[in-house]
Amino acid sequence: MRLNHVNLYSVDVPADRALFETYFGLRCIHMQGDTLAVMLDDGDMVFVINRFGKPDGFAYPKSFIKHHIGFIRESREDVDAVHATMKAGGVDVQQPRDFHGAWTFYFKAPGGYHVEVVTQTQHDRT
């Protein structure tokens, strides 16, 4: 089984599109004004960011802001390289650190959700 798609609500679709194109290599295949971007990763997983209204009767859980998406890299050096590129580009990113058995950092995307860039640390690969 593989992941087919991710669909996230964003308060700033164009900014998120630029972020994921610039730092994560996603490519946009469809843009609808400033309310929808449909993107693909290298494995053709569909990544959608939208600013559509929430359906009637729908409420996000109170812990929603703690939810995040994650991008895995091959090595600690790869994580550091992504971090350095994002920081140089003016993105407000945490310092990479050992956390939950991985080398990782988080940042808040312009759309209001969190993103993690991670690799497993050497001592955890068995």
C-alpha positions as CSV (number, residue, x, y, z in Angstrom):
1,M,0.0,0.0,0.0
2,R,1.2,3.5,-0.7
3,L,-0.2,6.9,0.1
4,N,-2.5,8.3,-2.7
5,H,-3.1,11.9,-1.6
6,V,-3.0,14.5,1.1
7,N,-5.4,17.3,1.2
8,L,-4.8,20.2,3.6
9,Y,-6.6,23.4,4.4
10,S,-4.4,26.5,4.0
11,V,-5.0,30.1,4.8
12,D,-2.4,31.1,2.1
13,V,-2.5,28.6,-0.9
14,P,-0.1,30.6,-3.2
15,A,2.6,30.9,-0.4
16,D,2.3,27.2,0.5
17,R,2.5,26.3,-3.2
18,A,5.8,28.3,-3.5
19,L,7.2,26.8,-0.4
20,F,6.6,23.2,-1.5
21,E,7.8,23.9,-5.0
22,T,11.0,25.6,-3.8
23,Y,12.0,23.5,-0.9
24,F,10.4,20.0,-1.5
25,G,10.4,19.7,-5.3
26,L,6.7,19.3,-5.7
27,R,5.3,20.4,-9.0
28,C,1.9,22.1,-9.5
29,I,-0.4,20.5,-12.0
30,H,-3.5,22.6,-11.4
31,M,-4.1,26.0,-9.8
32,Q,-7.5,27.5,-9.2
33,G,-7.0,31.2,-8.3
34,D,-5.7,31.5,-4.8
35,T,-8.0,28.8,-3.4
36,L,-6.6,25.5,-4.7
37,A,-3.3,24.0,-5.7
38,V,-2.9,20.4,-6.9
39,M,0.7,19.2,-6.8
40,L,2.6,16.0,-7.3
41,D,5.7,14.6,-5.7
42,D,8.3,12.4,-7.4
43,G,6.2,9.3,-6.8
44,D,3.1,10.9,-8.2
45,M,1.4,11.2,-4.8
46,V,-1.2,14.0,-5.1
47,F,-0.7,16.8,-2.6
48,V,-3.6,19.3,-2.4
49,I,-3.7,22.6,-0.5
50,N,-7.0,24.5,-0.5
51,R,-8.8,27.4,1.1
52,F,-12.4,26.2,0.6
53,G,-14.9,26.7,3.4
54,K,-15.4,23.9,5.8
55,P,-18.5,21.6,5.2
56,D,-21.6,22.2,7.4
57,G,-21.4,20.4,10.7
58,F,-17.6,19.9,10.4
59,A,-15.3,21.0,13.2
60,Y,-11.6,20.4,13.5
61,P,-10.5,18.8,16.8
62,K,-9.0,21.2,19.3
63,S,-5.6,19.5,18.9
64,F,-5.6,20.1,15.1
65,I,-2.7,22.5,15.1
66,K,-0.6,19.7,16.5
67,H,-1.1,17.7,13.4
68,H,1.5,17.9,10.8
69,I,2.8,16.4,7.6
70,G,6.3,15.0,7.3
71,F,9.0,14.7,4.6
72,I,11.7,12.1,5.1
73,R,15.2,12.6,3.9
74,E,18.0,10.0,3.5
75,S,20.5,11.4,6.0
76,R,21.1,13.9,8.7
77,E,23.1,15.9,6.2
78,D,20.1,16.0,3.9
79,V,17.9,17.4,6.7
80,D,20.6,20.0,7.5
81,A,20.8,21.0,3.9
82,V,17.0,21.5,3.6
83,H,17.1,23.5,6.8
84,A,20.0,25.7,5.6
85,T,18.2,26.4,2.3
86,M,14.9,27.2,4.0
87,K,16.6,29.5,6.6
88,A,18.6,31.3,3.8
89,G,15.2,31.7,2.0
90,G,13.8,33.5,5.0
91,V,11.6,30.7,6.3
92,D,11.2,30.6,10.1
93,V,12.4,27.1,10.9
94,Q,13.4,25.5,14.2
95,Q,16.9,24.3,14.6
96,P,17.3,20.6,13.7
97,R,17.6,18.3,16.8
98,D,17.4,14.7,18.0
99,F,13.8,14.1,18.8
100,H,11.7,10.9,19.1
101,G,14.6,8.9,17.7
102,A,15.2,11.0,14.7
103,W,17.1,14.1,13.4
104,T,14.3,16.5,12.6
105,F,13.0,20.1,12.5
106,Y,9.5,21.6,12.2
107,F,8.2,24.8,10.8
108,K,4.8,26.4,10.4
109,A,3.7,26.7,6.8
110,P,2.0,29.9,5.7
111,G,-1.2,28.0,5.5
112,G,-1.3,27.4,9.3
113,Y,-0.3,23.8,9.6
114,H,3.1,22.3,10.7
115,V,5.6,20.5,8.5
116,E,8.4,18.2,9.7
117,V,11.6,17.3,7.9
118,V,13.1,14.2,9.3
119,T,15.5,11.3,9.0
120,Q,16.1,8.4,11.3
121,T,19.3,8.7,13.2
122,Q,22.1,6.1,12.7
123,H,21.7,4.5,16.1
124,D,18.0,3.8,15.4
125,R,18.5,2.0,12.1
126,T,18.6,-1.7,12.9
